[in-house]
């Protein structure tokens, strides 16, 4: 059984993000869970790779910041329009 060491929560709009530091005989890891309503998605990042993970997120943030303001606007397409049935 994995041992929970620390748990943090971030609420953004209708989504909740959980950041759980856990450990098991294989080592420490961070489990990141995105929850919206009944849907859940998660990823696992080994603790010793967290710095690399954070670096990639920082690179993504830099790229977003470099975009012109109009390119930061995004309107998702209605999924029903994409239906090829």
Buried (B, 14 or more C-beta within 10 A) or exposed (E): EEEEEEEEEEEEEEEBBBBBBBEEEEEBBBBBBBBEEEEEEEEEBEBEEBEEBEEEEEEEEEEEEEEEEEEEEEEEEEEEEEEEE
